[in-house]
Amino acid sequence: MKIDGIEIPEYVITAWLTQIQYLQPDSLRLLAVGRPSLMQGFRPDSFKVAIIRDRLKSILNTSNELPIDIRDQLRNNGLATSLLIVFSERALQEIAEPIADFFGYEETVAALLLDDRQPVRAIGLLLIAKREGAEPTQTKEEAAVSIVSAVRPFLTHIQLLLQYQDHITLGTTSETAQATGSNATGVAKALPRAPRPRREAELVTVLRKKRQEANRLNKENSVLNSRLNASTTEATSTLISLAETRNQLASTLKELNELRTQFDAKVDDAIGKRLDSKLFPWLEPAEAIEQASHSLGVFAYQKGLTTNVVEGSLESEQIRVAETLLVRQRESDRRYGLRSALQAEGARCVSLLESLREAQRDSFRPLPELADGIKALEGRISKINEALGINPSEPVRASNNLLSIEAAIVQADSLEKLSALRQRLIASEPLGLLNDEELDQAYYLLGQATSIAYARAGVGRGWSVGREDLVDLPLYALQASLSQGDQCVLVVDGHNVLWKVPTLFRTEFEHGQPGAKARKVLEKALLGLSKRYPSLNIELWFDSNDAEDWTIAENFRVHFSGGRGANRADKQILAYLSHMKISGGGLVRSVATADMGIATIAQASEAFVITPHELAILLA
């Protein structure tokens, strides 16, 4: 609330509210006449004093300025009318502070601000500014002395008037008038104020203490109200800050997800490049040896060498010729490059071309650049086929090396050598050195040789010792565990298997793509495997737009990943393997895939990784 445009403190309003509590019914009726809302809800002959006071307090609490009618009634019922109204503005300037010290700071300020004289209200506002938060400058005794000293002439004449009134009442008006005319000052001095009765003095003392306690409580209430307002403001500010913080958190999480996606893409790309850089140099010597062996056979045939010579009994002259040919061939390869490198690039281009086409087919709004990328890859594949002398209508395929593989398998006399041969066979798949039928035959021969070598290695040593030798031959380690009744789980990368084993599933493809028919054939084959091995839990995963789970048998379930884009099931497979590692206990875990990313992470989680061709052997 404001007085003369200046905000007043809460304790002034509190003092006025206290005065309203002591307004007489007549004063309340006068206010009700000017304010019909105070009588709202009453019968004409009814007048509820308590309700009228509460409504006046509500008006006072909600008003920006003190209403004139309420101000007049408050001024007529308090210190303002009983004391201050008789003093001039000049007198109040001198004694305002002593009056506040004697009668109470809040009551005095409230009375000054009720005065209809603007200079007097200014004195009250000045007193608020000077005394806000400060202690009284004088004790009550000192304040009383200051007030009496300032208004002593006034008090002298007031005492004469009172004495004169008493003499009139007692019938001694003439004597009093004579005494007054002769010596007014002497009469005033001769009539000291009569002492209060003891009971009245005690009551006045109690009243003063109660008033002091009320003043203290009013001050504490004002402080508490100020703290409450400050706390409310702080709480509102905190809620606003919390909302802003939540918005910032949502934005930060969105940026984090984007950065995580970019990071995963860069990690996958870096892993692919690192694997390529380690794989191709390792395969180059084998490619060079294979080409040198072929050249040596041609050279021997042209020179008319005998069969024994071709088989390895060449004389020293022919050995020197072969070494010379190898040196010349290496020089030529350094100049013109190897077919294997070009074949690897062709296989990489074909894989990327399939991914781009799948993304273009699957997207609602494919990027225009996808078409340009597809054309560029098709042009590069055409040039590679032309350099390799391959008919574009036929798939990229290297020369037949099955005989060399068979010879190497026959010569491998231990599980370690067979494991190394398996790694070389896996690494040669992207190069196209063997066609699909040859790969099936090579894995079949490798499986037979592994069974024989494992049987020899385990003789006399016990089952658990012999099984440790199969760590690097995961298909046969899985078979050995199943034969002992161990609890095993096999996770199958469905579409990857369908693409990599065309001899089993290509006839069921629809428009060159593995569809529902091919999936049904794979499900049927895995269902037979689950019946053959009750301790084997099979989890088959497919890429799909909609997420779904089927239970084919008690130990055979099919999962559809949901989502968009290529390789949608990869993350689901990796998450499932990680979960099985944490909660599987002694469960034997394995995954069937040719995907290098899944295979690398699966091996790091200590799971067996078998190729799709090895899975085909298990299904057969």
GIJODA-V953781 format. One record per backbone hydrogen bond with DSSP energy under -1.0 kcal/mol. NH is the residue of the N-H (numbers start at 1). CO is the residue of the C=O. E is the energy in kcal/mol with one decimal. If there is no record, write none. Layout:
NH,CO,E + NH,CO,E
This chain:
2,64,-2.8 + 3,6,-2.6 + 6,3,-1.6 + 8,1,-2.4 + 13,9,-1.1 + 14,10,-2.5 + 15,11,-2.0 + 16,12,-2.1 + 17,13,-2.6 + 18,14,-2.0 + 19,15,-1.9 + 20,16,-2.2 + 21,17,-1.2 + 22,19,-1.3 + 23,20,-1.4 + 28,24,-2.0 + 29,25,-2.4 + 30,26,-2.1 + 31,27,-1.9 + 32,28,-2.3 + 33,29,-1.8 + 34,30,-1.3 + 35,31,-1.1 + 38,35,-1.8 + 39,36,-1.3 + 42,39,-2.1 + 46,43,-2.1 + 52,48,-2.3 + 53,49,-2.3 + 54,50,-2.2 + 55,51,-2.4 + 56,52,-2.2 + 57,53,-2.5 + 58,54,-2.1 + 59,55,-2.3 + 60,56,-2.5 + 61,57,-2.3 + 62,58,-1.6 + 71,67,-2.3 + 72,68,-2.4 + 73,69,-1.7 + 74,70,-2.4 + 75,71,-2.5 + 76,72,-1.7 + 82,78,-2.0 + 83,79,-1.8 + 84,79,-1.7 + 85,80,-1.9 + 86,83,-1.2 + 87,84,-1.5 + 92,88,-2.3 + 93,89,-1.7 + 94,90,-1.1 + 95,91,-2.2 + 96,92,-1.5 + 99,95,-2.4 + 100,96,-2.2 + 101,97,-2.2 + 102,98,-2.1 + 103,99,-3.1 + 104,100,-1.2 + 108,104,-2.1 + 109,105,-2.4 + 110,106,-2.5 + 111,107,-2.1 + 112,108,-2.5 + 113,109,-2.2 + 115,112,-1.0 + 121,117,-2.0 + 122,118,-2.2 + 123,119,-1.7 + 124,120,-1.8 + 125,121,-2.4 + 126,122,-2.5 + 127,123,-2.2 + 128,124,-1.9 + 129,125,-2.0 + 130,126,-2.2 + 131,127,-2.4 + 132,128,-1.2 + 134,131,-1.9 + 143,139,-2.7 + 144,140,-2.4 + 145,141,-2.1 + 146,142,-2.3 + 147,143,-2.4 + 148,144,-2.6 + 149,145,-2.5 + 150,146,-1.8 + 151,147,-1.9 + 155,151,-2.5 + 156,152,-2.5 + 157,153,-1.9 + 158,154,-1.9 + 159,155,-2.5 + 160,156,-1.8 + 161,157,-2.1 + 162,158,-2.4 + 163,159,-2.7 + 164,160,-2.6 + 165,161,-2.3 + 166,162,-2.2 + 167,163,-2.2 + 168,164,-1.9 + 169,165,-2.0 + 170,166,-1.7 + 172,167,-3.0 + 176,172,-2.0 + 177,173,-2.3 + 178,174,-2.4 + 179,175,-2.7 + 180,176,-2.4 + 181,177,-2.3 + 182,178,-1.9 + 183,179,-2.3 + 187,183,-1.6 + 188,184,-2.2 + 189,185,-2.1 + 190,186,-1.8 + 201,197,-2.7 + 202,198,-2.3 + 203,199,-2.2 + 204,200,-2.5 + 205,201,-2.3 + 206,202,-2.6 + 207,203,-2.7 + 208,204,-2.5 + 209,205,-2.1 + 210,206,-2.6 + 211,207,-2.6 + 212,208,-2.6 + 213,209,-2.6 + 214,210,-2.7 + 215,211,-2.7 + 216,212,-2.5 + 217,213,-2.6 + 218,214,-2.6 + 219,215,-2.3 + 220,216,-2.6 + 221,217,-2.7 + 222,218,-2.4 + 223,219,-2.5 + 224,220,-2.8 + 225,221,-2.7 + 226,222,-2.2 + 227,223,-2.5 + 228,224,-2.8 + 229,225,-2.6 + 230,226,-2.3 + 231,227,-2.9 + 232,228,-2.7 + 233,229,-2.4 + 234,230,-2.5 + 235,231,-2.8 + 236,232,-2.5 + 237,233,-2.4 + 238,234,-2.4 + 239,235,-2.5 + 240,236,-2.1 + 241,237,-2.5 + 242,238,-2.6 + 243,239,-2.3 + 244,240,-2.3 + 245,241,-2.7 + 246,242,-2.5 + 247,243,-2.2 + 248,244,-2.5 + 249,245,-2.5 + 250,246,-2.6 + 251,247,-2.3 + 252,248,-2.6 + 253,249,-2.8 + 254,250,-2.0 + 255,251,-2.3 + 256,252,-2.5 + 257,253,-2.4 + 258,254,-2.0 + 259,255,-2.7 + 260,256,-2.6 + 261,257,-2.3 + 262,258,-2.4 + 263,259,-2.7 + 264,260,-2.7 + 265,261,-2.2 + 266,262,-2.4 + 267,263,-2.7 + 268,264,-2.6 + 269,265,-2.2 + 270,266,-2.7 + 271,267,-2.8 + 272,268,-2.4 + 273,269,-2.4 + 274,270,-2.5 + 275,271,-2.7 + 276,272,-2.4 + 277,273,-2.7 + 278,274,-1.8 + 279,275,-2.6 + 280,276,-2.3 + 283,279,-1.6 + 284,280,-1.7 + 287,283,-2.3 + 288,284,-2.7 + 289,285,-2.7 + 290,286,-2.3 + 291,287,-2.4 + 292,288,-2.5 + 293,289,-2.7 + 294,290,-1.9 + 295,291,-2.5 + 296,292,-2.6 + 297,293,-2.2 + 298,294,-2.2 + 299,295,-2.7 + 300,296,-2.7 + 301,297,-2.2 + 302,298,-2.5 + 303,299,-1.9 + 305,300,-2.6 + 310,306,-1.8 + 311,307,-2.0 + 312,309,-1.3 + 313,308,-1.8 + 319,315,-1.8 + 320,316,-2.2 + 321,317,-2.1 + 322,318,-2.6 + 323,319,-2.5 + 324,320,-2.3 + 325,321,-2.5 + 326,322,-2.2 + 327,323,-2.1 + 328,324,-2.5 + 329,325,-2.6 + 330,326,-2.3 + 331,327,-2.1 + 332,328,-2.2 + 333,329,-2.6 + 334,330,-2.2 + 335,331,-1.2 + 336,332,-2.9 + 337,333,-2.6 + 342,338,-1.6 + 343,339,-3.2 + 344,340,-2.7 + 345,341,-2.3 + 346,342,-2.3 + 347,343,-2.7 + 348,344,-2.4 + 349,345,-2.5 + 350,346,-2.5 + 351,347,-2.2 + 352,348,-2.4 + 353,349,-2.5 + 354,350,-2.2 + 355,351,-2.0 + 356,352,-2.6 + 357,353,-2.3 + 358,354,-2.3 + 359,355,-2.5 + 360,356,-2.4 + 361,357,-2.3 + 362,358,-2.4 + 363,359,-1.6 + 370,367,-1.4 + 373,369,-2.5 + 374,370,-2.4 + 375,371,-2.2 + 376,372,-2.3 + 377,373,-2.5 + 378,374,-2.5 + 379,375,-2.3 + 380,376,-2.1 + 381,377,-2.7 + 382,378,-2.1 + 383,379,-1.9 + 384,380,-2.3 + 385,381,-2.7 + 386,382,-2.1 + 387,383,-2.4 + 388,384,-2.2 + 390,385,-3.2 + 394,391,-2.3 + 398,432,-4.0 + 405,401,-2.0 + 406,402,-2.8 + 407,403,-2.5 + 408,404,-2.2 + 409,405,-2.5 + 410,406,-2.3 + 411,407,-2.0 + 412,408,-1.3 + 418,414,-1.9 + 419,415,-2.2 + 420,416,-2.1 + 421,417,-2.4 + 422,418,-2.2 + 423,419,-2.0 + 424,420,-2.0 + 425,421,-2.1 + 426,422,-2.5 + 427,423,-2.4 + 428,424,-1.5 + 432,429,-1.3 + 433,428,-1.1 + 439,435,-2.5 + 440,436,-2.2 + 441,437,-2.1 + 442,438,-2.6 + 443,439,-2.7 + 444,440,-1.9 + 445,441,-2.5 + 446,442,-2.4 + 447,443,-2.2 + 448,444,-2.1 + 449,445,-2.4 + 450,446,-2.3 + 451,447,-2.2 + 452,448,-2.0 + 453,449,-2.6 + 454,450,-2.8 + 455,451,-2.1 + 456,452,-2.1 + 457,453,-2.4 + 458,454,-2.1 + 461,458,-1.4 + 466,462,-1.8 + 467,463,-2.2 + 469,466,-1.1 + 470,467,-1.7 + 471,468,-1.2 + 473,470,-1.6 + 477,473,-1.9 + 478,474,-2.6 + 479,475,-2.1 + 480,476,-2.3 + 481,477,-2.1 + 482,478,-2.4 + 483,479,-2.2 + 485,482,-1.4 + 486,481,-2.3 + 488,535,-2.5 + 489,588,-2.6 + 490,537,-2.9 + 491,590,-2.6 + 492,539,-2.7 + 493,592,-2.4 + 494,492,-1.3 + 494,541,-2.3 + 497,493,-2.2 + 498,494,-2.2 + 499,495,-2.1 + 500,496,-2.0 + 501,497,-1.6 + 504,501,-1.3 + 505,501,-1.4 + 506,502,-2.3 + 508,505,-1.8 + 509,506,-1.6 + 510,513,-3.3 + 513,510,-1.2 + 519,515,-2.0 + 520,516,-2.2 + 521,517,-1.9 + 522,518,-2.1 + 523,519,-2.8 + 524,520,-2.5 + 525,521,-2.2 + 526,522,-2.6 + 527,523,-2.3 + 528,524,-1.8 + 529,525,-1.6 + 530,526,-2.4 + 531,527,-1.8 + 532,528,-1.8 + 533,529,-1.8 + 536,533,-1.8 + 537,488,-2.8 + 538,555,-2.8 + 539,490,-2.8 + 540,557,-2.6 + 541,492,-2.6 + 542,559,-2.1 + 548,560,-1.6 + 550,558,-3.3 + 552,556,-1.6 + 553,556,-2.3 + 556,553,-1.5 + 557,538,-2.4 + 558,550,-2.5 + 559,540,-3.4 + 560,548,-3.2 + 561,542,-2.4 + 563,545,-1.8 + 573,569,-2.4 + 574,570,-2.5 + 575,571,-2.5 + 576,572,-2.2 + 577,573,-2.5 + 578,574,-2.3 + 579,575,-2.3 + 580,576,-2.5 + 581,577,-2.1 + 582,578,-1.7 + 583,579,-2.6 + 584,580,-2.2 + 587,584,-1.1 + 588,487,-2.2 + 590,489,-1.4 + 591,608,-2.6 + 592,491,-3.0 + 593,610,-1.7 + 599,595,-2.6 + 600,596,-2.5 + 601,597,-1.9 + 602,598,-2.6 + 603,599,-2.5 + 604,600,-1.8 + 605,601,-1.3 + 606,603,-1.7 + 607,602,-2.3 + 608,589,-2.6 + 610,591,-2.4 + 615,611,-2.2 + 616,612,-2.0 + 617,613,-1.4 + 618,614,-2.0 + 619,615,-2.7 + 620,616,-1.9
